[in-house]
Amino acid sequence: MPSQTPDSLLKRIMETYGRAWETRDADLVLSVFTEDATYQENPFSEPMAGHGAIRNYWKQATGPHRDVKFQWEHTGSSGKLHFIEWACTFTRLDAKGRIEIRGIMLIELRGERIFRFREYWVRQQNRPQI
C-alpha cells in the first residue's frame, strides 16, 4: 500500500479521532496512537504513557458524553509536528445544558500514527434557559 500524503494521513487520523469521541469508543481512538504514545490532556498534567493509560483516561473522560459533535481544522505543520484547532460540543449526563470545548492539539507522528499528543483547551457550559 503506498504511503499516504501528510494531508490525507492527518485527515484519516482526525476523522477517526472525532468518530471515536462521538461514539465514545476507546478501542477506535487507540487505533490512531502508537503502543508507546504519550497523551497530555493539559499543560499542567503529566503525560499519560501507553495504550492502557490512554484507554483508561478516554473511558473516564468521554463516558458521560452524549450527542457529541466534533470539528477540526489542520492549521499548520513543522516537520512531524502538526497543529490542529478543534471544537466539540456535547451533553454530559451529570450536568445541565450543553458543554462546548475549543482547543489546540499538538500532534507528533511516528509513521502513520500519533506518537506524542498534547492539547490545550477551554470549556464553556451553556445552561438551558428557564
QUIVEN-V713594 format. One record per pair of residues at least 6 apart in sequence whose C-alpha atoms are under 8 Angstrom apart, sorted by the first residue. I is the first residue (numbers start at 1). J is the second residue. If there is no record, write none. Layout:
i=I j=J
i=I j=J
This chain:
i=9 j=112
i=10 j=74
i=13 j=32
i=13 j=113
i=14 j=72
i=16 j=28
i=16 j=29
i=16 j=32
i=17 j=28
i=17 j=29
i=17 j=32
i=18 j=70
i=18 j=71
i=19 j=70
i=20 j=26
i=20 j=28
i=20 j=29
i=21 j=29
i=21 j=62
i=21 j=68
i=21 j=70
i=22 j=66
i=22 j=67
i=22 j=68
i=22 j=69
i=22 j=70
i=23 j=68
i=24 j=58
i=24 j=59
i=24 j=62
i=24 j=63
i=24 j=65
i=25 j=59
i=26 j=55
i=26 j=58
i=26 j=59
i=27 j=55
i=30 j=51
i=30 j=54
i=30 j=55
i=31 j=113
i=32 j=112
i=32 j=113
i=32 j=114
i=33 j=51
i=33 j=113
i=33 j=114
i=33 j=115
i=34 j=50
i=34 j=51
i=34 j=110
i=34 j=113
i=34 j=114
i=34 j=115
i=35 j=50
i=35 j=51
i=36 j=49
i=36 j=50
i=36 j=51
i=36 j=115
i=37 j=49
i=37 j=50
i=37 j=51
i=37 j=114
i=37 j=115
i=37 j=116
i=37 j=117
i=38 j=47
i=38 j=48
i=38 j=49
i=38 j=50
i=38 j=54
i=38 j=115
i=38 j=116
i=38 j=117
i=39 j=47
i=39 j=48
i=39 j=49
i=39 j=54
i=39 j=116
i=39 j=117
i=39 j=118
i=40 j=46
i=40 j=47
i=40 j=48
i=40 j=117
i=40 j=118
i=40 j=119
i=41 j=47
i=41 j=118
i=41 j=119
i=41 j=120
i=42 j=118
i=42 j=119
i=42 j=120
i=42 j=121
i=43 j=118
i=43 j=119
i=43 j=120
i=48 j=54
i=64 j=92
i=64 j=93
i=64 j=94
i=65 j=90
i=65 j=91
i=65 j=92
i=65 j=93
i=66 j=90
i=66 j=91
i=66 j=92
i=66 j=93
i=67 j=89
i=67 j=90
i=67 j=91
i=68 j=88
i=68 j=89
i=68 j=90
i=68 j=91
i=69 j=88
i=69 j=89
i=69 j=90
i=70 j=86
i=70 j=87
i=70 j=88
i=70 j=89
i=71 j=86
i=71 j=87
i=71 j=88
i=72 j=84
i=72 j=85
i=72 j=86
i=72 j=87
i=73 j=84
i=73 j=85
i=73 j=86
i=74 j=82
i=74 j=83
i=74 j=84
i=74 j=85
i=75 j=82
i=75 j=83
i=75 j=84
i=75 j=85
i=76 j=82
i=76 j=83
i=76 j=84
i=77 j=83
i=80 j=108
i=80 j=109
i=80 j=110
i=81 j=106
i=81 j=107
i=81 j=108
i=81 j=109
i=82 j=105
i=82 j=106
i=82 j=107
i=82 j=108
i=83 j=104
i=83 j=105
i=83 j=106
i=83 j=107
i=84 j=104
i=84 j=105
i=84 j=106
i=84 j=107
i=85 j=102
i=85 j=103
i=85 j=104
i=85 j=105
i=86 j=102
i=86 j=103
i=86 j=104
i=86 j=105
i=87 j=100
i=87 j=101
i=87 j=102
i=87 j=103
i=88 j=100
i=88 j=101
i=88 j=102
i=89 j=98
i=89 j=99
i=89 j=100
i=89 j=101
i=90 j=98
i=90 j=99
i=90 j=100
i=91 j=97
i=91 j=98
i=91 j=99
i=92 j=98
i=92 j=99
i=96 j=127
i=96 j=128
i=97 j=125
i=97 j=126
i=97 j=127
i=97 j=128
i=98 j=125
i=98 j=126
i=98 j=127
i=98 j=128
i=99 j=123
i=99 j=124
i=99 j=125
i=99 j=126
i=100 j=123
i=100 j=124
i=100 j=125
i=100 j=126
i=101 j=121
i=101 j=122
i=101 j=123
i=101 j=124
i=102 j=121
i=102 j=122
i=102 j=123
i=103 j=119
i=103 j=120
i=103 j=121
i=103 j=122
i=104 j=119
i=104 j=120
i=104 j=121
i=105 j=117
i=105 j=118
i=105 j=119
i=105 j=120
i=106 j=116
i=106 j=117
i=106 j=118
i=106 j=119
i=107 j=114
i=107 j=115
i=107 j=116
i=107 j=117
i=107 j=118
i=108 j=114
i=108 j=115
i=108 j=116
i=108 j=117
i=109 j=115
i=109 j=116
